[in-house]
Amino acid sequence: MQDYIYLIIIGVLFILSCALAGSRAKAVREKKAKAKELEDSLLNLDAVYSEVNTTQEELNAKYRELKDSEAKIKKLAYEDSLTGLPNKAAFMEVLGSALSTLRKNENIAVMHLDLDDFKEINGMWGEPLGDELILDISHRLKSNLDENDYLARSGSDEFYILTQNIEDIDAYEERVKKVQNTFRFPFMLSVNEFVITVSIGVAVAPRDGKSVATMLKHSDSALAEAKWLGKNTYCYYTEVIAQKEIEELELKSELTTAISEGTFFMEYQTVNEVQSGDLRALRVSLKWDRKEKGIWNAGKFTGFAERSGQIIPIGEYVLAGCCDEIKRREEAGEPKVPIILPITRRQFINQNFESAVLTILEEKKVDISSFIFEVDEKLLIKTYEDYRFLMNELAASGFRFRLGNFGAGMMSIRAVRELPVNIVAVSYRSIFADHDPEEGERMLKLITTVIDKMGREVVIANVPEGEEEKVASLGFKYVQGNLKDN
């Protein structure tokens, strides 16, 4: 019995040991499985971490690329591509910041620089040389500035200079003169040396304005005044300029309606043969009845109309009116003579000039031979080659030309010889204004003799009232009648 019990105990122990062994094996297997699972998780984490790092690097690269692109875009938006200087957009931003932080008793000033006649240099010598000149000018300007100055290029031939921390406006004028003196010496370029001058307009804040738009507008107005005064000078914005702007706005408005309201009218000077008195031509002179302001001669408003562009429709109106005068004279049986029509530079270089003239003549049924177009000699001084090219083109289409006011400008015999002019109007008044009577007579005879030998018809124009007999005694063939108010 006792042995039986032992056997049972041994069996139970065996079963327990087997169970424990199985449980232990299972635990080992589970542990291994957990370890494997953990190991796989770690591998997955490493892969995810590596992927995150790669993504982060890609994001960083993209960020750097975007920042580089942003810098390039900002450079394009705020930097002049030729000189590397800030452009107008950058200048306006800096000016705006300076105006917003302006302290009491502090002044800032804007200089607007415009290179005189740069377009003629650019047109004659080409853009590469023009760019070379701009680079040289920008380097010279930078060398004359200090830490309170900010230089920008705002256009092909324009610059701005912002000066801050100005305590004494009178002392600031020395800085303006210093900038102007930058242009005293020639610029040495690859093919030649050039002398170029500059006109400067100055506006001072807060006196002349407290906003970017106002400061730029007023510096532009001061610059326009400097140009009007003959260039190569500087002007500050003043109340006089402000008043002039108001008057010009009024003038522009009235010129716009002058044609429709019929306040323009035309008078004609006669060109006569001295000996016989026969009529050879008529020269038109435009007048403007401004009512309470009186009657204005063309010289008082055509300069403004030239700048504003209104000279184009005004010129077409005058041409049409001259056509009507020709038709009237035909119907009245009066002698058929050509009309001399003065044309301004803006009219002449207008690309539609020829077609506009021919269209009006066709509508009015008047032949081109009924007109002689007058070019003032003073206009040729700086744009001679342009005029020569255009005049030759127009002459081939039947246009006839008269060189007007000869003697008031450069008295270029070359112009008489090379340009397709049929007639030269010598300015009696201009010749005698520069010489005493005896010398004036000799000069007048010399000029007219040379022109006559070149096969051009000479007309003595701008003869003061009472001097007609003197002109006849000097042996001249044709004289242009004088209108006192012309």
C-alpha positions, 0 to 999 in steps of 0.5 A: 500500500505504501509502495502504491502511494509512492508511485502515485506521488512519483507520478504526480511529481512527474506530471508536475515536472512535465507541466512545469517543463512545458510551461517553461518551454512555452515561456521561453518560446513566448519570450523569444517571440516577444524579443523577436517582435521587439527587435522587429519593432526596433528595426521598424523604428530605425527605418521610420527614423531614417525616413524622417531624417531623410524627409527633414533633410529634403525639407531643409533643402527645399527651405534653403532653395525657397530662401535662395529663390526669395533672395533672387526674386527680391534682388530682381525686384529691388535691384537695378540689373545694370548698376547693381544699385537699388531701383525705384521700388527699393528707394520708395520703400526706404523713403517710406521708412525714413518718413515714418520715423522722421523725428522732430526738427529732422529733415530729409531730402530727395534729389532727383537727377536726370542726365541732360540729353542722354537719349541723344548719346544713346541713340547716336552711339548705341546702347552698349556705350550708353550702358558703359556711361551709366556705369561710370556715372553710378560709380562716380556718384557713389564715390561722392556720397556719405553714410547718410545718403542712399543712391538708387537708379530709377530709370534709364537716365535718372537717379534718386539720392535720399539724404537723412539726418539733415539739420541745416538745409542751407548746408545741404545745398553744398551736397547738391552742388557736390553731386552736380560737380560730379559731372564737371569732368569728362567720362572716359569710355572705351571709344571716346570721352563724353561730357554730360551735364545733369539737372537736379530737382530737390524736395525736402521733408517735412516742408514739401511733403510727408508721403512718398508719393508727394515727395517724389512728385515734388522732386519731379516738379523741381526737376522739370523746372531745372530743365525748363531753366536750361538744364545743367542746374538744380532747383528746390521745390517752392510755392512758385513751382506749386503755383506754376503746376496749378497754372499748367493744369489750368492751361492743359485743360483749356488747351484741350477744349480750345479747338472745340470751343473755337478760341484758336485762330490763324493769321498770315504773314506775307513773303514778298519780292522786295522790288515788285512787291509780288506775293510769294508765300504766306506764313501761318501764325497761330493765335489763342483768344483766352478771353479775359487773359487776352490774345496769346501768340503761339510762343506763349503756349506751344512750348507747354503743348509740346511737353504735354503732347497736345501739340499733335492735335493742335498741329493737325487743326492748324494744317486743316485750317490752312487747307481751308484758307487755300480753298478760300483763296482759290474760290476768291480768285486770289493768287495761288501761293504756298503756305509756310507751316512751322512744325515743332520737334514733337510733331516732326518725330511723331511716327504718324506725322507723314500719314496724318498730313497726307490724310488731312490733305486728301480729305481737304482735296489739297495738294502737298505742293501747297505747303512748305514745312518750316523747321526752326534751325535751333531744333537741329542743334542736338538732333541734326542726324534725326532731322536729316534722315526724316527730312530726306524721307519726307522730301522723297514723298513730295514734302518741301522744307524751309529752314527757319530762324537761321542766325538765331541758332548755330548758323550751320552751312552744313545744314543748308548744304545737306538738308533738303531745304528749298528756302532759308529764312534768315533772321534779321533781328537775330543777326543785328542783335549780336552785332553793331549795325555796320557789322550786322550788314556785313554779316547778313550779306555774307550769310545770304551770299553763301546760301544763294550760291548753294542754290537756296532761296533766301528770305529775310525774316523777322524784320522790325517795323520801319526797317523794310526800306533798309532791307530793300537797300541792301539788295535782298530779293525776298522779305517776310512781312512783320507782325508786331505781335508775332 
